[in-house]
Amino acid sequence: MSASGADVSASEEDCKRAQRKAAMTVLAHSAAADIASRLGAIAVPPHEELREPENGLVMVRGRIGGDGAPFNLGEATVSRAAVRLATGEVGFGYTLGRDRQKARMIALCDALVQSNEFADAVEADVLAPLRAALISTQDRRAAETAATRVDFYTLVRGEG
């Protein structure tokens, strides 16, 4: 393979990785009911569970001031799952909390995003509407916050 062929392959891999990351961000921040209703519009292909959805704990680490020494803040509950499509794509799903079904749906969407056959349908029918809803919610919250903003001005007296 030529050097330019390797560059194109690496570029495609970076693009797919970025696409998966963006999809996982949207799915992790969306409600399970919203994901389920959107996923119901797609003819889901045959798949198997590699890892049954399960709950567990992760250690949350923090830093004082953002650059200080790390410390263990505490534990957070997470759910995870893994599925494999009949065509071989493997998807992983993680979410905060104890929602096993949400972890399963995220894993299924992750596998579907990697599939050439279903990636466009998942983007159009699941991810795009969820992304639009998240942006709308963020904009509404930003507007509510901006409405309560108070600007303080200091007047300097010229006496001296």
C-alpha positions in Angstrom: 0.0 0.0 0.0 1.3 3.4 -0.9 1.8 6.2 1.7 -1.1 8.1 0.3 -3.3 5.0 0.6 -2.3 4.7 4.3 -3.1 8.3 4.9 -6.6 7.9 3.3 -7.2 4.8 5.4 -6.1 6.5 8.6 -8.3 9.5 7.7 -11.3 7.2 7.2 -10.6 5.5 10.6 -10.4 8.9 12.3 -13.7 10.0 10.7 -15.5 6.8 11.8 -14.0 7.1 15.3 -15.3 10.7 15.5 -18.7 9.6 14.2 -19.0 6.9 16.9 -17.9 9.4 19.6 -20.5 11.9 18.5 -23.2 9.2 18.4 -22.2 8.0 21.9 -22.4 11.6 23.3 -25.9 12.0 21.9 -27.1 8.7 23.2 -25.6 9.0 26.6 -27.3 12.4 27.1 -30.7 11.3 25.8 -33.5 9.7 27.8 -34.0 5.9 27.4 -37.6 6.4 26.3 -36.6 8.8 23.5 -33.9 6.3 22.3 -36.4 3.4 22.4 -39.1 5.3 20.4 -36.6 6.4 17.7 -34.9 3.0 17.5 -38.4 1.4 17.0 -38.6 3.1 13.6 -35.7 1.1 12.3 -35.8 -2.6 11.3 -33.2 -3.9 13.7 -31.1 -6.7 12.2 -30.5 -10.0 14.1 -28.0 -9.5 16.9 -26.7 -11.3 19.9 -25.7 -10.1 23.3 -22.0 -10.5 24.0 -22.4 -9.1 27.4 -25.7 -9.0 29.2 -26.5 -5.6 30.5 -25.1 -5.2 34.0 -24.6 -2.6 36.7 -21.4 -1.7 38.3 -19.3 1.0 39.9 -16.6 3.3 38.6 -14.3 5.5 40.6 -14.8 9.2 39.9 -11.5 11.2 40.1 -11.1 14.9 40.5 -8.5 17.6 40.7 -8.4 20.7 42.8 -8.2 23.8 40.5 -8.1 21.5 37.4 -4.3 21.1 37.7 -3.7 19.9 41.2 -3.0 16.3 42.3 -5.8 13.9 41.4 -7.9 12.5 44.2 -10.7 9.9 44.4 -14.0 11.8 44.6 -16.3 8.8 45.0 -18.0 6.1 43.1 -20.7 6.3 40.5 -23.1 3.6 39.3 -22.9 2.7 35.6 -24.6 0.2 33.3 -22.9 -1.5 30.4 -23.7 -3.9 27.6 -22.2 -5.3 24.4 -23.9 -6.6 21.3 -22.8 -8.1 18.0 -24.7 -7.9 14.8 -25.1 -10.9 12.5 -22.7 -9.1 10.1 -20.0 -8.9 12.8 -20.1 -5.3 14.0 -19.7 -5.1 17.8 -21.2 -2.3 19.8 -20.6 -1.2 23.4 -22.9 0.8 25.6 -22.2 2.6 28.8 -24.4 4.9 30.8 -24.5 6.5 34.2 -27.1 5.0 36.5 -28.8 1.6 36.7 -30.6 1.7 33.3 -29.7 -1.6 31.8 -32.1 -1.3 28.8 -30.5 2.1 27.9 -27.1 0.5 28.0 -28.4 -2.3 25.6 -29.9 0.3 23.2 -26.7 2.4 23.2 -24.7 -0.8 22.4 -27.1 -1.7 19.6 -26.9 1.8 18.1 -23.1 1.7 18.4 -23.0 -1.5 16.4 -25.5 -0.1 13.8 -23.5 3.1 13.3 -20.5 0.9 12.4 -22.6 -1.1 9.8 -22.5 0.2 6.3 -26.0 -0.9 5.7 -27.6 0.8 8.8 -25.4 3.8 9.6 -27.4 6.2 7.5 -30.7 5.1 8.8 -29.5 5.3 12.4 -28.1 8.8 11.8 -31.3 10.0 10.1 -34.0 8.3 12.3 -32.3 8.1 15.7 -29.3 10.4 16.2 -30.4 13.5 14.2 -33.7 13.9 16.1 -32.1 13.2 19.5 -29.3 15.7 18.7 -31.9 18.3 17.7 -33.8 17.7 20.9 -30.6 18.0 23.0 -29.6 21.3 21.3 -33.1 22.7 21.8 -32.9 21.8 25.5 -29.5 23.4 25.9 -30.6 26.5 24.1 -33.7 26.8 26.3 -31.6 26.4 29.5 -29.1 29.0 28.2 -31.9 31.4 27.6 -33.4 30.8 31.0 -29.9 31.4 32.6 -29.3 34.5 30.6 -32.6 36.0 31.7 -31.4 35.9 35.3 -27.9 37.4 34.6 -27.0 40.6 36.5 -24.3 42.9 35.4 -22.5 44.9 38.0 -20.7 48.1 37.2 -18.3 49.9 39.5 -18.4 53.6 39.5 -15.1 55.3 40.3 -15.3 58.7 41.9 -12.8 61.3 40.9 -12.1 62.5 44.4 -8.7 61.9 45.5 
